[in-house]
Amino acid sequence: TRIVEDTRIRAFDSDTSEYLFQAPETGSVRIEAVLLYRRAHKELMDFKGWTDPDIVMEKESLMIPSQRPVRN
């Protein structure tokens, strides 16, 4: 095996990521981000039979209202 991407954040460090999504033409959009602490990668936990629950470290939600065009 080899590590393709290490997404761990060291204790007391921070990380910033940027994501782009196509918004729907109508309706509001709700964005939710959750930072979890997990003992190990999910696949390893499943393989080992570990049942330790994920711990929610931070959670943030944001509602973006519909962007309806203004008529002149």
Predicted model as a PDB file, atoms N, CA, C, CB and O in Angstrom, pLDDT in the B-factor column:
MODEL        1                                                                  
ATOM      1  N   THR A   1       0.837  -1.190   0.000  1.00 63.00           N  
ATOM      2  CA  THR A   1       0.000   0.000   0.000  1.00 63.00           C  
ATOM      3  C   THR A   1       0.873   1.241   0.000  1.00 63.00           C  
ATOM      4  CB  THR A   1      -0.948   0.005   1.211  1.00 63.00           C  
ATOM      5  O   THR A   1       2.049   1.193   0.359  1.00 63.00           O  
ATOM      6  N   ARG A   2       0.281   2.347  -0.407  1.00 76.00           N  
ATOM      7  CA  ARG A   2       0.988   3.628  -0.357  1.00 76.00           C  
ATOM      8  C   ARG A   2      -0.010   4.727  -0.026  1.00 76.00           C  
ATOM      9  CB  ARG A   2       1.715   3.926  -1.706  1.00 76.00           C  
ATOM     10  O   ARG A   2      -1.197   4.609  -0.331  1.00 76.00           O  
ATOM     11  N   ILE A   3       0.462   5.773   0.586  1.00 72.00           N  
ATOM     12  CA  ILE A   3      -0.390   6.901   0.942  1.00 72.00           C  
ATOM     13  C   ILE A   3      -0.530   7.804  -0.270  1.00 72.00           C  
ATOM     14  CB  ILE A   3       0.186   7.684   2.157  1.00 72.00           C  
ATOM     15  O   ILE A   3       0.462   8.310  -0.794  1.00 72.00           O  
ATOM     16  N   VAL A   4      -1.762   8.006  -0.715  1.00 78.00           N  
ATOM     17  CA  VAL A   4      -2.025   8.876  -1.857  1.00 78.00           C  
ATOM     18  C   VAL A   4      -2.210  10.311  -1.379  1.00 78.00           C  
ATOM     19  CB  VAL A   4      -3.272   8.398  -2.639  1.00 78.00           C  
ATOM     20  O   VAL A   4      -1.717  11.251  -2.002  1.00 78.00           O  
ATOM     21  N   GLU A   5      -2.929  10.470  -0.263  1.00 77.00           N  
ATOM     22  CA  GLU A   5      -3.155  11.808   0.282  1.00 77.00           C  
ATOM     23  C   GLU A   5      -3.307  11.687   1.796  1.00 77.00           C  
ATOM     24  CB  GLU A   5      -4.419  12.483  -0.361  1.00 77.00           C  
ATOM     25  O   GLU A   5      -4.063  10.844   2.278  1.00 77.00           O  
ATOM     26  N   ASP A   6      -2.607  12.510   2.532  1.00 78.00           N  
ATOM     27  CA  ASP A   6      -2.710  12.520   3.983  1.00 78.00           C  
ATOM     28  C   ASP A   6      -3.517  13.750   4.374  1.00 78.00           C  
ATOM     29  CB  ASP A   6      -1.294  12.519   4.665  1.00 78.00           C  
ATOM     30  O   ASP A   6      -3.032  14.875   4.256  1.00 78.00           O  
ATOM     31  N   THR A   7      -4.743  13.543   4.837  1.00 77.00           N  
ATOM     32  CA  THR A   7      -5.620  14.666   5.158  1.00 77.00           C  
ATOM     33  C   THR A   7      -5.682  14.942   6.658  1.00 77.00           C  
ATOM     34  CB  THR A   7      -7.014  14.400   4.630  1.00 77.00           C  
ATOM     35  O   THR A   7      -6.533  15.702   7.120  1.00 77.00           O  
ATOM     36  N   ARG A   8      -4.783  14.327   7.407  1.00 80.00           N  
ATOM     37  CA  ARG A   8      -4.784  14.565   8.851  1.00 80.00           C  
ATOM     38  C   ARG A   8      -4.345  16.000   9.154  1.00 80.00           C  
ATOM     39  CB  ARG A   8      -3.857  13.556   9.569  1.00 80.00           C  
ATOM     40  O   ARG A   8      -3.551  16.590   8.423  1.00 80.00           O  
ATOM     41  N   ILE A   9      -4.880  16.544  10.247  1.00 84.00           N  
ATOM     42  CA  ILE A   9      -4.476  17.861  10.737  1.00 84.00           C  
ATOM     43  C   ILE A   9      -3.825  17.632  12.097  1.00 84.00           C  
ATOM     44  CB  ILE A   9      -5.709  18.867  10.835  1.00 84.00           C  
ATOM     45  O   ILE A   9      -4.441  17.061  12.997  1.00 84.00           O  
ATOM     46  N   ARG A  10      -2.589  18.075  12.242  1.00 85.00           N  
ATOM     47  CA  ARG A  10      -1.882  17.902  13.510  1.00 85.00           C  
ATOM     48  C   ARG A  10      -2.559  18.702  14.620  1.00 85.00           C  
ATOM     49  CB  ARG A  10      -0.412  18.328  13.370  1.00 85.00           C  
ATOM     50  O   ARG A  10      -3.239  19.694  14.357  1.00 85.00           O  
ATOM     51  N   ALA A  11      -2.367  18.263  15.852  1.00 84.00           N  
ATOM     52  CA  ALA A  11      -2.934  18.958  17.011  1.00 84.00           C  
ATOM     53  C   ALA A  11      -2.516  20.424  17.008  1.00 84.00           C  
ATOM     54  CB  ALA A  11      -2.489  18.279  18.324  1.00 84.00           C  
ATOM     55  O   ALA A  11      -1.348  20.747  16.793  1.00 84.00           O  
ATOM     56  N   PHE A  12      -3.473  21.296  17.247  1.00 89.00           N  
ATOM     57  CA  PHE A  12      -3.303  22.748  17.337  1.00 89.00           C  
ATOM     58  C   PHE A  12      -2.957  23.417  16.008  1.00 89.00           C  
ATOM     59  CB  PHE A  12      -2.233  23.061  18.333  1.00 89.00           C  
ATOM     60  O   PHE A  12      -2.677  24.616  15.985  1.00 89.00           O  
ATOM     61  N   ASP A  13      -2.970  22.674  14.904  1.00 90.00           N  
ATOM     62  CA  ASP A  13      -2.763  23.261  13.579  1.00 90.00           C  
ATOM     63  C   ASP A  13      -4.122  23.596  12.974  1.00 90.00           C  
ATOM     64  CB  ASP A  13      -1.963  22.290  12.648  1.00 90.00           C  
ATOM     65  O   ASP A  13      -5.165  23.243  13.524  1.00 90.00           O  
ATOM     66  N   SER A  14      -4.095  24.269  11.856  1.00 88.00           N  
ATOM     67  CA  SER A  14      -5.330  24.567  11.131  1.00 88.00           C  
ATOM     68  C   SER A  14      -5.107  24.246   9.655  1.00 88.00           C  
ATOM     69  CB  SER A  14      -5.760  26.066  11.324  1.00 88.00           C  
ATOM     70  O   SER A  14      -3.977  24.065   9.202  1.00 88.00           O  
ATOM     71  N   ASP A  15      -6.196  24.183   8.933  1.00 86.00           N  
ATOM     72  CA  ASP A  15      -6.119  23.885   7.510  1.00 86.00           C  
ATOM     73  C   ASP A  15      -7.233  24.650   6.809  1.00 86.00           C  
ATOM     74  CB  ASP A  15      -6.231  22.347   7.240  1.00 86.00           C  
ATOM     75  O   ASP A  15      -8.324  24.814   7.356  1.00 86.00           O  
ATOM     76  N   THR A  16      -6.958  25.107   5.621  1.00 87.00           N  
ATOM     77  CA  THR A  16      -7.952  25.806   4.830  1.00 87.00           C  
ATOM     78  C   THR A  16      -8.090  25.089   3.499  1.00 87.00           C  
ATOM     79  CB  THR A  16      -7.570  27.298   4.629  1.00 87.00           C  
ATOM     80  O   THR A  16      -7.097  24.763   2.849  1.00 87.00           O  
ATOM     81  N   SER A  17      -9.320  24.851   3.107  1.00 83.00           N  
ATOM     82  CA  SER A  17      -9.609  24.208   1.824  1.00 83.00           C  
ATOM     83  C   SER A  17     -10.631  25.045   1.074  1.00 83.00           C  
ATOM     84  CB  SER A  17     -10.126  22.751   2.025  1.00 83.00           C  
ATOM     85  O   SER A  17     -11.415  25.773   1.684  1.00 83.00           O  
ATOM     86  N   GLU A  18     -10.622  24.941  -0.231  1.00 86.00           N  
ATOM     87  CA  GLU A  18     -11.585  25.663  -1.051  1.00 86.00           C  
ATOM     88  C   GLU A  18     -12.276  24.668  -1.967  1.00 86.00           C  
ATOM     89  CB  GLU A  18     -10.897  26.795  -1.870  1.00 86.00           C  
ATOM     90  O   GLU A  18     -11.624  23.835  -2.597  1.00 86.00           O  
ATOM     91  N   TYR A  19     -13.592  24.757  -2.039  1.00 83.00           N  
ATOM     92  CA  TYR A  19     -14.378  23.854  -2.867  1.00 83.00           C  
ATOM     93  C   TYR A  19     -15.341  24.675  -3.712  1.00 83.00           C  
ATOM     94  CB  TYR A  19     -15.143  22.820  -1.998  1.00 83.00           C  
ATOM     95  O   TYR A  19     -15.911  25.657  -3.237  1.00 83.00           O  
ATOM     96  N   LEU A  20     -15.519  24.277  -4.944  1.00 86.00           N  
ATOM     97  CA  LEU A  20     -16.443  24.955  -5.844  1.00 86.00           C  
ATOM     98  C   LEU A  20     -17.542  23.983  -6.254  1.00 86.00           C  
ATOM     99  CB  LEU A  20     -15.702  25.510  -7.091  1.00 86.00           C  
ATOM    100  O   LEU A  20     -17.273  22.829  -6.589  1.00 86.00           O  
ATOM    101  N   PHE A  21     -18.795  24.467  -6.224  1.00 83.00           N  
ATOM    102  CA  PHE A  21     -19.928  23.653  -6.607  1.00 83.00           C  
ATOM    103  C   PHE A  21     -20.820  24.449  -7.544  1.00 83.00           C  
ATOM    104  CB  PHE A  21     -20.711  23.180  -5.369  1.00 83.00           C  
ATOM    105  O   PHE A  21     -20.875  25.676  -7.468  1.00 83.00           O  
ATOM    106  N   GLN A  22     -21.507  23.758  -8.412  1.00 83.00           N  
ATOM    107  CA  GLN A  22     -22.496  24.375  -9.286  1.00 83.00           C  
ATOM    108  C   GLN A  22     -23.777  24.563  -8.476  1.00 83.00           C  
ATOM    109  CB  GLN A  22     -22.751  23.504 -10.573  1.00 83.00           C  
ATOM    110  O   GLN A  22     -24.345  23.589  -7.982  1.00 83.00           O  
ATOM    111  N   ALA A  23     -24.234  25.806  -8.338  1.00 81.00           N  
ATOM    112  CA  ALA A  23     -25.466  26.084  -7.596  1.00 81.00           C  
ATOM    113  C   ALA A  23     -26.667  25.845  -8.501  1.00 81.00           C  
ATOM    114  CB  ALA A  23     -25.474  27.541  -7.051  1.00 81.00           C  
ATOM    115  O   ALA A  23     -26.586  26.061  -9.710  1.00 81.00           O  
ATOM    116  N   PRO A  24     -27.788  25.397  -7.921  1.00 82.00           N  
ATOM    117  CA  PRO A  24     -28.990  25.223  -8.730  1.00 82.00           C  
ATOM    118  C   PRO A  24     -29.510  26.573  -9.209  1.00 82.00           C  
ATOM    119  CB  PRO A  24     -30.076  24.485  -7.932  1.00 82.00           C  
ATOM    120  O   PRO A  24     -29.235  27.604  -8.595  1.00 82.00           O  
ATOM    121  N   GLU A  25     -30.261  26.564 -10.304  1.00 80.00           N  
ATOM    122  CA  GLU A  25     -30.780  27.819 -10.855  1.00 80.00           C  
ATOM    123  C   GLU A  25     -31.826  28.457  -9.951  1.00 80.00           C  
ATOM    124  CB  GLU A  25     -31.374  27.577 -12.230  1.00 80.00           C  
ATOM    125  O   GLU A  25     -31.967  29.680  -9.939  1.00 80.00           O  
ATOM    126  N   THR A  26     -32.557  27.652  -9.199  1.00 84.00           N  
ATOM    127  CA  THR A  26     -33.567  28.181  -8.278  1.00 84.00           C  
ATOM    128  C   THR A  26     -33.421  27.501  -6.929  1.00 84.00           C  
ATOM    129  CB  THR A  26     -35.001  27.978  -8.840  1.00 84.00           C  
ATOM    130  O   THR A  26     -32.866  26.408  -6.820  1.00 84.00           O  
ATOM    131  N   GLY A  27     -33.928  28.165  -5.912  1.00 86.00           N  
ATOM    132  CA  GLY A  27     -33.911  27.587  -4.576  1.00 86.00           C  
ATOM    133  C   GLY A  27     -32.663  27.948  -3.798  1.00 86.00           C  
ATOM    134  O   GLY A  27     -31.629  28.306  -4.361  1.00 86.00           O  
ATOM    135  N   SER A  28     -32.791  27.843  -2.498  1.00 88.00           N  
ATOM    136  CA  SER A  28     -31.677  28.137  -1.603  1.00 88.00           C  
ATOM    137  C   SER A  28     -30.741  26.933  -1.518  1.00 88.00           C  
ATOM    138  CB  SER A  28     -32.192  28.522  -0.199  1.00 88.00           C  
ATOM    139  O   SER A  28     -31.094  25.815  -1.895  1.00 88.00           O  
ATOM    140  N   VAL A  29     -29.538  27.198  -1.010  1.00 89.00           N  
ATOM    141  CA  VAL A  29     -28.538  26.144  -0.859  1.00 89.00           C  
ATOM    142  C   VAL A  29     -28.069  26.141   0.595  1.00 89.00           C  
ATOM    143  CB  VAL A  29     -27.332  26.351  -1.845  1.00 89.00           C  
ATOM    144  O   VAL A  29     -27.781  27.191   1.168  1.00 89.00           O  
ATOM    145  N   ARG A  30     -27.997  24.951   1.178  1.00 91.00           N  
ATOM    146  CA  ARG A  30     -27.477  24.808   2.542  1.00 91.00           C  
ATOM    147  C   ARG A  30     -26.142  24.094   2.453  1.00 91.00           C  
ATOM    148  CB  ARG A  30     -28.479  24.025   3.471  1.00 91.00           C  
ATOM    149  O   ARG A  30     -26.037  23.028   1.844  1.00 91.00           O  
ATOM    150  N   ILE A  31     -25.119  24.684   3.061  1.00 90.00           N  
ATOM    151  CA  ILE A  31     -23.775  24.108   3.077  1.00 90.00           C  
ATOM    152  C   ILE A  31     -23.460  23.726   4.520  1.00 90.00           C  
ATOM    153  CB  ILE A  31     -22.702  25.114   2.498  1.00 90.00           C  
ATOM    154  O   ILE A  31     -23.677  24.511   5.443  1.00 90.00           O  
ATOM    155  N   GLU A  32     -22.949  22.521   4.700  1.00 92.00           N  
ATOM    156  CA  GLU A  32     -22.587  22.067   6.036  1.00 92.00           C  
ATOM    157  C   GLU A  32     -21.188  21.461   5.989  1.00 92.00           C  
ATOM    158  CB  GLU A  32     -23.622  21.037   6.578  1.00 92.00           C  
ATOM    159  O   GLU A  32     -20.883  20.635   5.129  1.00 92.00           O  
ATOM    160  N   ALA A  33     -20.349  21.884   6.923  1.00 89.00           N  
ATOM    161  CA  ALA A  33     -18.993  21.327   7.044  1.00 89.00           C  
ATOM    162  C   ALA A  33     -18.851  20.724   8.435  1.00 89.00           C  
ATOM    163  CB  ALA A  33     -17.891  22.426   6.790  1.00 89.00           C  
ATOM    164  O   ALA A  33     -19.251  21.334   9.426  1.00 89.00           O  
ATOM    165  N   VAL A  34     -18.283  19.527   8.505  1.00 90.00           N  
ATOM    166  CA  VAL A  34     -18.105  18.838   9.780  1.00 90.00           C  
ATOM    167  C   VAL A  34     -16.663  18.343   9.859  1.00 90.00           C  
ATOM    168  CB  VAL A  34     -19.118  17.651   9.935  1.00 90.00           C  
ATOM    169  O   VAL A  34     -16.179  17.672   8.948  1.00 90.00           O  
ATOM    170  N   LEU A  35     -15.982  18.680  10.954  1.00 87.00           N  
ATOM    171  CA  LEU A  35     -14.633  18.192  11.212  1.00 87.00           C  
ATOM    172  C   LEU A  35     -14.743  17.055  12.223  1.00 87.00           C  
ATOM    173  CB  LEU A  35     -13.690  19.341  11.736  1.00 87.00           C  
ATOM    174  O   LEU A  35     -15.180  17.255  13.357  1.00 87.00           O  
ATOM    175  N   LEU A  36     -14.334  15.849  11.789  1.00 88.00           N  
ATOM    176  CA  LEU A  36     -14.432  14.673  12.645  1.00 88.00           C  
ATOM    177  C   LEU A  36     -13.061  14.221  13.116  1.00 88.00           C  
ATOM    178  CB  LEU A  36     -15.132  13.539  11.911  1.00 88.00           C  
ATOM    179  O   LEU A  36     -12.074  14.325  12.388  1.00 88.00           O  
ATOM    180  N   TYR A  37     -13.012  13.718  14.344  1.00 90.00           N  
ATOM    181  CA  TYR A  37     -11.832  13.001  14.807  1.00 90.00           C  
ATOM    182  C   TYR A  37     -12.174  11.522  14.672  1.00 90.00           C  
ATOM    183  CB  TYR A  37     -11.433  13.392  16.303  1.00 90.00           C  
ATOM    184  O   TYR A  37     -13.187  11.063  15.199  1.00 90.00           O  
ATOM    185  N   ARG A  38     -11.335  10.786  13.974  1.00 88.00           N  
ATOM    186  CA  ARG A  38     -11.536   9.347  13.788  1.00 88.00           C  
ATOM    187  C   ARG A  38     -10.235   8.646  14.157  1.00 88.00           C  
ATOM    188  CB  ARG A  38     -11.968   9.007  12.311  1.00 88.00           C  
ATOM    189  O   ARG A  38      -9.154   9.090  13.771  1.00 88.00           O  
ATOM    190  N   ARG A  39     -10.339   7.558  14.899  1.00 86.00           N  
ATOM    191  CA  ARG A  39      -9.163   6.822  15.388  1.00 86.00           C  
ATOM    192  C   ARG A  39      -8.233   6.398  14.261  1.00 86.00           C  
ATOM    193  CB  ARG A  39      -9.601   5.594  16.168  1.00 86.00           C  
ATOM    194  O   ARG A  39      -7.012   6.438  14.415  1.00 86.00           O  
ATOM    195  N   ALA A  40      -8.799   5.994  13.132  1.00 87.00           N  
ATOM    196  CA  ALA A  40      -8.015   5.522  11.988  1.00 87.00           C  
ATOM    197  C   ALA A  40      -8.883   5.653  10.743  1.00 87.00           C  
ATOM    198  CB  ALA A  40      -7.530   4.036  12.191  1.00 87.00           C  
ATOM    199  O   ALA A  40     -10.055   6.017  10.835  1.00 87.00           O  
ATOM    200  N   HIS A  41      -8.312   5.359   9.587  1.00 84.00           N  
ATOM    201  CA  HIS A  41      -9.093   5.378   8.354  1.00 84.00           C  
ATOM    202  C   HIS A  41     -10.265   4.402   8.480  1.00 84.00           C  
ATOM    203  CB  HIS A  41      -8.202   5.016   7.128  1.00 84.00           C  
ATOM    204  O   HIS A  41     -10.137   3.347   9.102  1.00 84.00           O  
ATOM    205  N   LYS A  42     -11.392   4.757   7.893  1.00 86.00           N  
ATOM    206  CA  LYS A  42     -12.609   3.949   7.990  1.00 86.00           C  
ATOM    207  C   LYS A  42     -12.374   2.505   7.547  1.00 86.00           C  
ATOM    208  CB  LYS A  42     -13.718   4.572   7.149  1.00 86.00           C  
ATOM    209  O   LYS A  42     -12.844   1.575   8.203  1.00 86.00           O  
ATOM    210  N   GLU A  43     -11.659   2.308   6.453  1.00 88.00           N  
ATOM    211  CA  GLU A  43     -11.411   0.960   5.949  1.00 88.00           C  
ATOM    212  C   GLU A  43     -10.634   0.110   6.968  1.00 88.00           C  
ATOM    213  CB  GLU A  43     -10.639   1.029   4.625  1.00 88.00           C  
ATOM    214  O   GLU A  43     -10.935  -1.070   7.148  1.00 88.00           O  
ATOM    215  N   LEU A  44      -9.641   0.707   7.631  1.00 91.00           N  
ATOM    216  CA  LEU A  44      -8.867  -0.012   8.638  1.00 91.00           C  
ATOM    217  C   LEU A  44      -9.744  -0.353   9.843  1.00 91.00           C  
ATOM    218  CB  LEU A  44      -7.648   0.824   9.080  1.00 91.00           C  
ATOM    219  O   LEU A  44      -9.669  -1.459  10.379  1.00 91.00           O  
ATOM    220  N   MET A  45     -10.575   0.603  10.264  1.00 92.00           N  
ATOM    221  CA  MET A  45     -11.461   0.353  11.398  1.00 92.00           C  
ATOM    222  C   MET A  45     -12.423  -0.792  11.088  1.00 92.00           C  
ATOM    223  CB  MET A  45     -12.247   1.626  11.758  1.00 92.00           C  
ATOM    224  O   MET A  45     -12.658  -1.657  11.932  1.00 92.00           O  
ATOM    225  N   ASP A  46     -12.975  -0.794   9.880  1.00 92.00           N  
ATOM    226  CA  ASP A  46     -13.889  -1.875   9.487  1.00 92.00           C  
ATOM    227  C   ASP A  46     -13.151  -3.213   9.486  1.00 92.00           C  
ATOM    228  CB  ASP A  46     -14.501  -1.595   8.086  1.00 92.00           C  
ATOM    229  O   ASP A  46     -13.670  -4.208   9.990  1.00 92.00           O  
ATOM    230  N   PHE A  47     -11.947  -3.239   8.925  1.00 94.00           N  
ATOM    231  CA  PHE A  47     -11.151  -4.458   8.844  1.00 94.00           C  
ATOM    232  C   PHE A  47     -10.826  -5.011  10.240  1.00 94.00           C  
ATOM    233  CB  PHE A  47      -9.857  -4.188   8.068  1.00 94.00           C  
ATOM    234  O   PHE A  47     -10.906  -6.217  10.472  1.00 94.00           O  
ATOM    235  N   LYS A  48     -10.462  -4.124  11.152  1.00 94.00           N  
ATOM    236  CA  LYS A  48     -10.076  -4.525  12.510  1.00 94.00           C  
ATOM    237  C   LYS A  48     -11.283  -4.779  13.414  1.00 94.00           C  
ATOM    238  CB  LYS A  48      -9.196  -3.457  13.132  1.00 94.00           C  
ATOM    239  O   LYS A  48     -11.146  -5.354  14.494  1.00 94.00           O  
ATOM    240  N   GLY A  49     -12.475  -4.342  12.962  1.00 95.00           N  
ATOM    241  CA  GLY A  49     -13.665  -4.507  13.791  1.00 95.00           C  
ATOM    242  C   GLY A  49     -13.771  -3.477  14.901  1.00 95.00           C  
ATOM    243  O   GLY A  49     -14.516  -3.664  15.863  1.00 95.00           O  
ATOM    244  N   TRP A  50     -13.018  -2.380  14.765  1.00 94.00           N  
ATOM    245  CA  TRP A  50     -13.082  -1.318  15.770  1.00 94.00           C  
ATOM    246  C   TRP A  50     -14.405  -0.567  15.621  1.00 94.00           C  
ATOM    247  CB  TRP A  50     -11.871  -0.341  15.630  1.00 94.00           C  
ATOM    248  O   TRP A  50     -14.833  -0.272  14.505  1.00 94.00           O  
ATOM    249  N   THR A  51     -15.041  -0.262  16.732  1.00 94.00           N  
ATOM    250  CA  THR A  51     -16.347   0.405  16.691  1.00 94.00           C  
ATOM    251  C   THR A  51     -16.325   1.772  17.378  1.00 94.00           C  
ATOM    252  CB  THR A  51     -17.401  -0.479  17.345  1.00 94.00           C  
ATOM    253  O   THR A  51     -17.379   2.312  17.716  1.00 94.00           O  
ATOM    254  N   ASP A  52     -15.138   2.330  17.583  1.00 94.00           N  
ATOM    255  CA  ASP A  52     -15.043   3.658  18.209  1.00 94.00           C  
ATOM    256  C   ASP A  52     -15.825   4.660  17.365  1.00 94.00           C  
ATOM    257  CB  ASP A  52     -13.548   4.108  18.359  1.00 94.00           C  
ATOM    258  O   ASP A  52     -15.631   4.727  16.151  1.00 94.00           O  
ATOM    259  N   PRO A  53     -16.700   5.434  17.986  1.00 95.00           N  
ATOM    260  CA  PRO A  53     -17.482   6.406  17.213  1.00 95.00           C  
ATOM    261  C   PRO A  53     -16.625   7.603  16.792  1.00 95.00           C  
ATOM    262  CB  PRO A  53     -18.691   6.889  18.032  1.00 95.00           C  
ATOM    263  O   PRO A  53     -15.643   7.945  17.451  1.00 95.00           O  
ATOM    264  N   ASP A  54     -17.016   8.229  15.685  1.00 94.00           N  
ATOM    265  CA  ASP A  54     -16.390   9.486  15.282  1.00 94.00           C  
ATOM    266  C   ASP A  54     -16.724  10.544  16.329  1.00 94.00           C  
ATOM    267  CB  ASP A  54     -16.870   9.933  13.857  1.00 94.00           C  
ATOM    268  O   ASP A  54     -17.792  10.502  16.941  1.00 94.00           O  
ATOM    269  N   ILE A  55     -15.820  11.484  16.533  1.00 95.00           N  
ATOM    270  CA  ILE A  55     -16.053  12.592  17.461  1.00 95.00           C  
ATOM    271  C   ILE A  55     -16.141  13.868  16.635  1.00 95.00           C  
ATOM    272  CB  ILE A  55     -14.913  12.691  18.552  1.00 95.00           C  
ATOM    273  O   ILE A  55     -15.218  14.196  15.888  1.00 95.00           O  
ATOM    274  N   VAL A  56     -17.250  14.586  16.769  1.00 95.00           N  
ATOM    275  CA  VAL A  56     -17.433  15.848  16.044  1.00 95.00           C  
ATOM    276  C   VAL A  56     -16.624  16.915  16.777  1.00 95.00           C  
ATOM    277  CB  VAL A  56     -18.963  16.251  15.944  1.00 95.00           C  
ATOM    278  O   VAL A  56     -16.914  17.248  17.926  1.00 95.00           O  
ATOM    279  N   MET A  57     -15.596  17.451  16.092  1.00 90.00           N  
ATOM    280  CA  MET A  57     -14.743  18.478  16.682  1.00 90.00           C  
ATOM    281  C   MET A  57     -15.301  19.880  16.415  1.00 90.00           C  
ATOM    282  CB  MET A  57     -13.315  18.364  16.130  1.00 90.00           C  
ATOM    283  O   MET A  57     -15.287  20.740  17.296  1.00 90.00           O  
ATOM    284  N   GLU A  58     -15.783  20.095  15.211  1.00 90.00           N  
ATOM    285  CA  GLU A  58     -16.376  21.379  14.813  1.00 90.00           C  
ATOM    286  C   GLU A  58     -17.462  21.097  13.787  1.00 90.00           C  
ATOM    287  CB  GLU A  58     -15.293  22.363  14.232  1.00 90.00           C  
ATOM    288  O   GLU A  58     -17.390  20.113  13.051  1.00 90.00           O  
ATOM    289  N   LYS A  59     -18.467  21.964  13.741  1.00 95.00           N  
ATOM    290  CA  LYS A  59     -19.548  21.830  12.770  1.00 95.00           C  
ATOM    291  C   LYS A  59     -20.051  23.230  12.441  1.00 95.00           C  
ATOM    292  CB  LYS A  59     -20.707  20.920  13.318  1.00 95.00           C  
ATOM    293  O   LYS A  59     -20.241  24.055  13.335  1.00 95.00           O  
ATOM    294  N   GLU A  60     -20.265  23.489  11.169  1.00 95.00           N  
ATOM    295  CA  GLU A  60     -20.729  24.810  10.737  1.00 95.00           C  
ATOM    296  C   GLU A  60     -21.725  24.627   9.596  1.00 95.00           C  
ATOM    297  CB  GLU A  60     -19.531  25.718  10.293  1.00 95.00           C  
ATOM    298  O   GLU A  60     -21.530  23.790   8.715  1.00 95.00           O  
ATOM    299  N   SER A  61     -22.788  25.416   9.626  1.00 95.00           N  
ATOM    300  CA  SER A  61     -23.800  25.392   8.573  1.00 95.00           C  
ATOM    301  C   SER A  61     -23.993  26.798   8.034  1.00 95.00           C  
ATOM    302  CB  SER A  61     -25.141  24.817   9.097  1.00 95.00           C  
ATOM    303  O   SER A  61     -23.869  27.780   8.766  1.00 95.00           O  
ATOM    304  N   LEU A  62     -24.296  26.881   6.755  1.00 93.00           N  
ATOM    305  CA  LEU A  62     -24.521  28.172   6.114  1.00 93.00           C  
ATOM    306  C   LEU A  62     -25.642  28.017   5.099  1.00 93.00           C  
ATOM    307  CB  LEU A  62     -23.222  28.702   5.434  1.00 93.00           C  
ATOM    308  O   LEU A  62     -25.612  27.096   4.283  1.00 93.00           O  
ATOM    309  N   MET A  63     -26.630  28.905   5.138  1.00 92.00           N  
ATOM    310  CA  MET A  63     -27.725  28.895   4.175  1.00 92.00           C  
ATOM    311  C   MET A  63     -27.520  30.064   3.224  1.00 92.00           C  
ATOM    312  CB  MET A  63     -29.120  28.978   4.887  1.00 92.00           C  
ATOM    313  O   MET A  63     -27.393  31.212   3.651  1.00 92.00           O  
ATOM    314  N   ILE A  64     -27.489  29.762   1.939  1.00 88.00           N  
ATOM    315  CA  ILE A  64     -27.345  30.795   0.914  1.00 88.00           C  
ATOM    316  C   ILE A  64     -28.688  30.937   0.223  1.00 88.00           C  
ATOM    317  CB  ILE A  64     -26.206  30.445  -0.116  1.00 88.00           C  
ATOM    318  O   ILE A  64     -29.171  29.980  -0.382  1.00 88.00           O  
ATOM    319  N   PRO A  65     -29.305  32.118   0.300  1.00 86.00           N  
ATOM    320  CA  PRO A  65     -30.625  32.300  -0.300  1.00 86.00           C  
ATOM    321  C   PRO A  65     -30.580  32.231  -1.820  1.00 86.00           C  
ATOM    322  CB  PRO A  65     -31.215  33.626   0.133  1.00 86.00           C  
ATOM    323  O   PRO A  65     -29.528  32.390  -2.440  1.00 86.00           O  
ATOM    324  N   SER A  66     -31.743  31.992  -2.398  1.00 78.00           N  
ATOM    325  CA  SER A  66     -31.883  31.904  -3.846  1.00 78.00           C  
ATOM    326  C   SER A  66     -31.382  33.179  -4.510  1.00 78.00           C  
ATOM    327  CB  SER A  66     -33.342  31.642  -4.231  1.00 78.00           C  
ATOM    328  O   SER A  66     -31.623  34.282  -4.020  1.00 78.00           O  
ATOM    329  N   GLN A  67     -30.687  33.019  -5.622  1.00 68.00           N  
ATOM    330  CA  GLN A  67     -30.180  34.154  -6.392  1.00 68.00           C  
ATOM    331  C   GLN A  67     -31.110  34.375  -7.587  1.00 68.00           C  
ATOM    332  CB  GLN A  67     -28.698  33.908  -6.864  1.00 68.00           C  
ATOM    333  O   GLN A  67     -30.806  33.950  -8.702  1.00 68.00           O  
ATOM    334  N   ARG A  68     -32.221  35.028  -7.355  1.00 63.00           N  
ATOM    335  CA  ARG A  68     -33.175  35.265  -8.444  1.00 63.00           C  
ATOM    336  C   ARG A  68     -32.768  36.531  -9.191  1.00 63.00           C  
ATOM    337  CB  ARG A  68     -34.637  35.388  -7.898  1.00 63.00           C  
ATOM    338  O   ARG A  68     -32.403  37.523  -8.560  1.00 63.00           O  
ATOM    339  N   PRO A  69     -32.824  36.515 -10.531  1.00 61.00           N  
ATOM    340  CA  PRO A  69     -32.451  37.703 -11.293  1.00 61.00           C  
ATOM    341  C   PRO A  69     -33.410  38.864 -11.038  1.00 61.00           C  
ATOM    342  CB  PRO A  69     -32.414  37.379 -12.780  1.00 61.00           C  
ATOM    343  O   PRO A  69     -34.612  38.664 -10.862  1.00 61.00           O  
ATOM    344  N   VAL A  70     -32.871  40.057 -11.022  1.00 56.00           N  
ATOM    345  CA  VAL A  70     -33.672  41.276 -10.829  1.00 56.00           C  
ATOM    346  C   VAL A  70     -34.216  41.709 -12.165  1.00 56.00           C  
ATOM    347  CB  VAL A  70     -32.835  42.419 -10.180  1.00 56.00           C  
ATOM    348  O   VAL A  70     -33.463  41.845 -13.130  1.00 56.00           O  
ATOM    349  N   ARG A  71     -35.534  41.933 -12.238  1.00 63.00           N  
ATOM    350  CA  ARG A  71     -36.153  42.377 -13.494  1.00 63.00           C  
ATOM    351  C   ARG A  71     -36.210  43.897 -13.550  1.00 63.00           C  
ATOM    352  CB  ARG A  71     -37.571  41.786 -13.644  1.00 63.00           C  
ATOM    353  O   ARG A  71     -36.508  44.557 -12.555  1.00 63.00           O  
ATOM    354  N   ASN A  72     -35.920  44.443 -14.727  1.00 60.00           N  
ATOM    355  CA  ASN A  72     -35.955  45.902 -14.913  1.00 60.00           C  
ATOM    356  C   ASN A  72     -37.284  46.342 -15.466  1.00 60.00           C  
ATOM    357  CB  ASN A  72     -34.835  46.359 -15.842  1.00 60.00           C  
ATOM    358  O   ASN A  72     -37.496  47.534 -15.687  1.00 60.00           O  
TER     359      ASN A  72                                                      
ENDMDL                                                                          
END                                                                             
